[in-house]
């Protein structure tokens, strides 16, 4: 009976947190979907070809406008690298994708407060600068060449690699006309539920682990672990241990924010929380993807420079906020104790549930499930021979630019005597309405 009560208590704490952040998460996904709808991935790779200041700034901007899913960010970074982006810019893009995005800031604001939002974005920029400097000082052309050769093999790293190919962005015409068009409505619904599909496991796991740790691990244990009795050591220890805890948690993206709440309650330093949140791109599963994408030596190199940048930026931003009196001192977060009541949170949760239902209707009626299934099956083989045998059966969807296996049943259309293949009925319908719109430029 004790075990059952403990499990139920952990689940209750998890659900309380989910209720508090449901509408910010939905709003973040919606904003991300809108940005992805009006910013084309096809234009990104060409702009990131040189590792100069302009390439660095564009990498940050394009990354912040991308999906916040860590696995998708890693896959997109490799796709950009293969299409002509410089390795340095591809990695900077990847880090911006997970640390400078809407939904992360909104969830941090609700669970931890504005100071953490400010520190996350200021620290994210600082971390990117440190990472860029480290690349300039330590990255050798030989390492880039080895990474390029490995990347060109196209080895599958995760089930989310279809995200790197998909591009339903709308770039023709005035901005408002594009944004409020029927085609944009479809694209927004697809991007929205694609992000939900990619992140639901990590977010759910993060809340479950946070609830379990809050319910079962005494605060006194955390305080001893984070050396709270010695404030000076605590300031140094937090940014050093934060990324390591993140690595071992196996949780990434927005899902590690609930864990950050538990750590802050337990006494980790302000800078330690920030470095912990930064470290979602060096969790063990993603390190394994780096190994597949770029090779073993490059993955270890990325681990080393990333850890240094995360720990150093977390420490510096923590000390800067402390110097200016901006760092919070109250470690007691009440989100675990807040039971759902009829207030603005409940009202907004219901509003976004209705909005999600509308988007779900559009998603299901425009071939969204087929798109998800196509996205989950990467066309890349595990070696060059397998890759060559598969490429001959692949076609590019002219609407979203995903690879489609022509040997499998699926939507297709004939235009001017040529067969075109599509990932979903939604893409086929868009093409059939105006083929010329999608044939003005090459798919890639």
C-alpha positions in Angstrom: 0.0 0.0 0.0 2.9 2.3 0.8 4.4 1.8 -2.7 1.0 2.5 -4.4 0.6 5.7 -2.4 4.1 6.8 -3.3 3.5 6.2 -7.0 0.2 8.0 -6.9 1.7 11.0 -5.1 4.5 11.2 -7.7 1.9 11.0 -10.5 -0.2 13.7 -8.8 2.8 16.1 -8.6 3.5 15.4 -12.3 -0.1 16.2 -13.3 -0.1 19.4 -11.3 2.9 20.6 -13.2 1.5 19.6 -16.6 -1.7 21.5 -15.8 0.3 24.6 -14.9 2.4 24.6 -18.2 -0.1 23.2 -20.7 -1.1 26.5 -22.3 2.5 27.9 -22.5 3.6 24.6 -24.2 0.7 24.8 -26.6 1.4 28.5 -27.3 5.1 27.8 -27.8 4.4 25.0 -30.3 1.9 27.3 -32.1 4.4 30.1 -32.4 7.1 27.7 -33.6 4.8 26.2 -36.2 4.0 29.7 -37.5 7.6 30.6 -37.8 8.5 27.3 -39.6 5.6 28.0 -42.0 7.1 31.4 -43.1 10.8 30.5 -42.9 12.1 28.1 -45.6 14.7 25.5 -44.7 15.7 25.5 -48.3 17.1 29.0 -48.0 19.0 28.3 -44.8 21.8 26.0 -45.9 23.0 28.5 -48.6 23.3 31.3 -46.0 25.4 29.3 -43.6 28.3 28.3 -45.9 31.0 30.4 -44.2 32.0 30.3 -40.5 32.2 34.1 -40.2 30.3 36.5 -38.1 27.4 36.7 -40.5 27.1 33.0 -40.6 27.2 32.9 -36.8 24.4 35.4 -36.5 22.3 33.7 -39.2 22.8 30.4 -37.5 21.4 31.8 -34.3 18.4 33.4 -36.0 17.5 30.3 -38.1 18.0 28.0 -35.1 15.7 30.1 -32.9 13.1 29.9 -35.7 13.3 26.1 -35.9 11.8 23.2 -34.0 12.8 22.8 -30.3 13.1 19.0 -30.4 16.7 18.1 -29.7 16.6 15.1 -32.0 15.1 17.1 -34.8 17.7 19.9 -34.3 20.6 17.4 -34.6 19.1 15.8 -37.7 18.5 19.2 -39.3 22.0 20.3 -38.5 23.4 17.3 -40.3 21.1 17.9 -43.3 22.3 21.5 -43.5 25.9 20.4 -43.2 25.4 17.9 -46.1 23.7 20.7 -48.2 26.6 23.1 -47.9 26.4 24.8 -44.5 29.7 24.9 -42.6 30.1 22.5 -39.8 30.5 25.3 -37.2 27.3 27.0 -38.4 25.4 23.8 -38.4 26.3 23.1 -34.8 25.6 26.7 -33.7 22.2 26.3 -35.4 21.5 23.2 -33.5 22.3 24.8 -30.1 20.1 27.8 -30.9 17.2 25.4 -31.8 17.1 24.0 -28.3 18.0 27.0 -26.2 16.6 30.1 -27.9 13.0 29.0 -28.7 9.6 30.2 -27.7 8.3 27.2 -25.8 11.3 26.8 -23.6 11.1 30.5 -22.4 7.3 30.2 -21.8 7.7 27.0 -19.7 10.6 28.5 -17.7 8.5 31.6 -17.1 5.6 29.7 -15.6 7.6 27.1 -13.6 10.7 29.1 -12.4 10.2 32.9 -13.1 11.4 35.6 -15.4 15.0 35.6 -14.0 15.5 32.1 -15.4 14.0 33.1 -18.8 16.4 36.1 -19.0 19.3 34.0 -17.9 18.5 31.2 -20.4 18.4 33.5 -23.4 21.3 35.7 -22.3 23.3 32.6 -21.3 22.3 30.8 -24.6 23.8 33.7 -26.6 26.9 33.6 -24.4 27.2 29.9 -24.7 27.0 30.2 -28.5 29.8 32.8 -28.5 32.0 30.6 -26.3 31.3 27.6 -28.5 32.1 29.6 -31.6 35.4 30.8 -30.0 36.3 27.2 -29.0 35.7 26.1 -32.5 37.9 28.8 -33.9 40.7 27.8 -31.5 40.5 24.0 -31.5 38.6 22.7 -34.6 40.9 21.4 -37.3 40.0 21.0 -41.0 40.9 17.3 -40.7 38.1 16.9 -38.1 35.6 18.7 -40.4 36.6 16.5 -43.4 36.2 13.3 -41.3 32.8 14.5 -40.1 31.8 15.3 -43.7 32.7 11.9 -45.0 30.7 10.2 -42.2 27.8 12.6 -42.7 27.6 11.7 -46.4 27.1 8.1 -45.5 23.6 9.1 -44.4 23.5 6.7 -41.4 20.2 6.8 -39.6 20.5 8.3 -36.1 16.8 8.7 -35.0 13.2 8.2 -36.1 12.9 12.0 -36.5 15.1 12.5 -39.5 12.2 13.1 -41.8 11.9 16.5 -40.0 15.2 17.5 -41.6 13.7 17.0 -45.1 10.2 18.4 -44.6 9.6 21.9 -45.7 6.0 23.2 -46.1 7.1 26.8 -45.8 5.2 29.5 -47.8 7.5 32.1 -49.2 5.5 33.6 -52.1 3.4 36.8 -51.7 2.8 39.4 -48.9 3.4 38.1 -45.4 -0.1 38.5 -44.0 -1.6 37.0 -47.1 0.7 34.0 -46.7 0.1 33.7 -43.0 -3.7 33.6 -43.2 -4.0 31.5 -46.3 -5.6 28.0 -46.3 -2.2 26.6 -47.2 -0.7 28.2 -44.2 -3.4 26.8 -42.0 -2.5 23.3 -43.2 1.2 23.9 -42.8 0.8 25.2 -39.3 -1.4 22.3 -38.2 1.2 19.8 -39.6 4.2 21.6 -38.0 2.3 21.9 -34.7 1.5 18.2 -34.4 4.8 17.1 -35.9 6.5 18.9 -32.9 4.0 17.4 -30.5 4.7 14.0 -31.9 8.5 14.4 -31.6 8.4 15.9 -28.1 5.6 14.2 -26.2 7.8 11.3 -25.0 10.6 13.6 -23.6 8.1 16.1 -22.1 6.1 13.3 -20.5 9.2 11.5 -19.2 10.5 14.8 -17.8 7.4 15.5 -15.8 7.2 11.9 -14.5 10.8 11.9 -13.4 10.4 15.3 -11.8 7.3 14.2 -10.0 9.1 11.1 -8.7 12.2 12.9 -7.6 10.1 15.6 -5.8 8.0 12.9 -4.0 10.7 10.4 -3.2 14.1 12.2 -2.7 14.3 14.3 0.5 15.4 17.9 0.1 18.1 17.4 2.6 19.8 14.9 0.3 19.8 17.3 -2.6 21.2 20.1 -0.3 24.1 17.9 0.8 24.8 16.9 -2.8 24.8 20.5 -4.0 27.1 21.6 -1.1 24.6 24.2 0.1 26.4 24.6 3.4 29.3 26.2 1.5 27.9 28.9 -0.7 31.3 29.5 -2.5 31.7 25.8 -3.5 28.0 25.7 -4.4 28.5 28.4 -7.0 31.3 26.5 -8.7 29.9 23.0 -8.2 26.4 23.7 -9.7 27.6 24.6 -13.3 30.0 21.7 -13.3 27.6 19.0 -12.1 24.5 20.4 -13.9 25.4 19.2 -17.4 26.4 15.8 -16.0 23.0 15.3 -14.4 21.4 16.3 -17.6 23.5 13.8 -19.6 22.5 10.9 -17.3 18.8 11.9 -17.2 18.2 10.9 -20.9 15.6 13.7 -21.1 16.0 16.6 -23.6 14.3 19.6 -25.1 11.6 21.2 -22.9 11.3 18.0 -20.9 14.3 18.9 -18.8 12.7 22.1 -17.4 10.6 20.1 -14.8 13.8 18.4 -13.6 15.4 21.9 -13.3 12.6 22.8 -10.9 13.5 19.8 -8.7 17.2 20.7 -8.8 16.5 24.3 -7.9 14.3 23.2 -5.0 17.1 21.0 -3.9 19.6 23.8 -3.7 21.6 23.8 -6.9 23.0 27.2 -7.8 21.4 29.6 -10.2 24.2 29.0 -12.8 23.8 25.3 -12.2 20.2 25.4 -13.3 21.1 27.2 -16.5 24.0 24.9 -17.4 21.7 21.9 -16.7 19.1 23.2 -19.2 21.8 23.9 -21.8 23.0 20.3 -21.7 20.1 18.6 -23.5 22.3 18.2 -26.5 24.9 16.0 -24.8 22.6 13.4 -23.3 23.8 9.9 -23.9 21.3 9.1 -26.8 22.3 12.2 -28.7 26.0 11.5 -28.2 25.4 8.2 -29.9 23.7 10.0 -32.8 26.7 12.3 -33.1 28.8 9.1 -33.3 26.7 7.8 -36.2 26.5 11.2 -37.9 30.0 12.4 -37.6 32.2 9.6 -36.3 33.5 8.6 -32.8 36.3 11.2 -32.6 34.1 14.0 -33.6 31.4 13.0 -31.2 33.9 13.1 -28.3 35.2 16.4 -29.5 31.6 17.8 -29.6 31.1 16.5 -26.0 34.2 18.2 -24.8 33.7 21.6 -26.3 30.0 21.6 -25.5 30.5 20.7 -21.9 33.1 23.5 -21.5 30.8 26.0 -23.1 27.8 24.9 -21.1 29.5 24.9 -17.7 31.4 28.2 -18.3 28.4 30.1 -19.6 26.2 28.8 -16.8 28.8 29.9 -14.2 29.4 33.3 -15.8 25.7 34.1 -16.3 25.0 33.0 -12.7 27.7 35.3 -11.3 26.6 38.2 -13.5 23.0 37.9 -12.4 24.2 37.7 -8.8 26.4 40.7 -9.2 23.5 42.8 -10.4 21.1 41.5 -7.8 19.0 39.7 -10.4 19.6 36.1 -9.3 16.6 34.7 -7.2 17.4 33.6 -3.7 14.2 31.7 -2.8 14.7 28.0 -3.7 11.1 27.0 -2.7 9.0 26.6 -5.8 5.3 26.1 -5.1 4.3 24.5 -8.4 4.4 21.0 -6.8 1.8 22.2 -4.2 -0.5 24.1 -6.6 -3.7 22.2 -7.2 -5.8 23.0 -10.3 -8.4 25.7 -9.6 -10.6 27.8 -11.8 -8.3 30.7 -12.6 -6.6 32.2 -15.6 -4.4 29.0 -16.0 -7.4 26.8 -16.3 -9.2 29.2 -18.6 -6.2 29.4 -21.0 -5.7 25.6 -20.8 -9.3 25.1 -22.0 -8.8 27.8 -24.7 -5.8 26.0 -26.1 -7.5 22.6 -25.9 -10.1 24.0 -28.2 -7.5 25.5 -30.5 -5.6 22.2 -30.6 -8.9 20.5 -31.5 -9.3 22.9 -34.5 -5.7 22.2 -35.6 -6.2 18.5 -35.1 -9.2 18.6 -37.4 -7.1 20.3 -40.1 -4.2 17.9 -39.5 -6.3 14.8 -39.9 -8.3 16.0 -42.9 -5.2 17.1 -44.9 -3.1 13.9 -44.6 -1.3 14.7 -41.4 -1.1 11.1 -40.1 0.4 9.9 -43.4 3.0 12.7 -43.2 3.9 11.6 -39.7 4.3 8.0 -40.8 6.5 9.1 -43.8 8.6 11.3 -41.5 9.2 8.4 -39.1 10.9 6.3 -41.8 14.2 7.7 -43.0 15.2 7.0 -46.5 18.9 6.8 -45.6 20.6 3.4 -45.3 23.1 2.2 -42.8 25.8 1.9 -45.4 26.7 3.1 -48.8 25.5 0.0 -50.6 22.1 0.0 -48.9 21.8 3.7 -49.5 22.5 3.4 -53.2 19.9 0.7 -53.6 17.3 2.8 -51.8 17.9 6.1 -53.6 16.9 4.6 -56.9 13.3 4.1 -55.5 13.0 7.5 -53.9 11.3 10.6 -55.2 11.0 14.1 -53.7 7.6 15.3 -52.7 7.4 18.7 -54.6 5.3 20.3 -51.9 7.1 19.4 -48.6 10.3 18.1 -50.1 10.3 14.9 -48.1 11.7 11.7 -49.7 8.9 9.3 -50.8 9.4 5.6 -51.5 7.9 5.1 -55.0 7.7 1.3 -54.5 5.0 1.7 -51.8 1.3 2.5 -52.3 0.7 6.2 -51.8 -0.8 9.4 -53.3 0.6 10.4 -56.7 -0.3 12.7 -59.6 0.6 13.0 -63.3 1.4 16.5 -64.7 2.7 17.1 -68.2 3.4 13.5 -68.6 5.5 13.1 -65.5 4.6 11.2 -62.3 4.9 13.0 -59.0 4.8 11.3 -55.6 3.6 12.7 -52.3 4.0 11.9 -48.6 0.3 12.5 -47.9 -3.0 13.4 -49.5 -2.7 16.9 -48.2 0.5 17.5 -50.2 -1.2 15.9 -53.3 -4.2 18.2 -53.0 -2.0 21.3 -52.7 -0.1 20.3 -55.8 -3.2 19.4 -57.8 -4.6 22.9 -57.1 -1.6 24.7 -58.5 1.2 22.5 -59.9 3.1 25.5 -61.3 3.6 27.0 -57.8 5.6 23.9 -56.8 7.5 23.4 -60.0 9.0 26.9 -60.3 12.2 25.9 -58.6 14.0 22.6 -58.0 12.9 20.6 -55.0 16.3 20.9 -53.4 
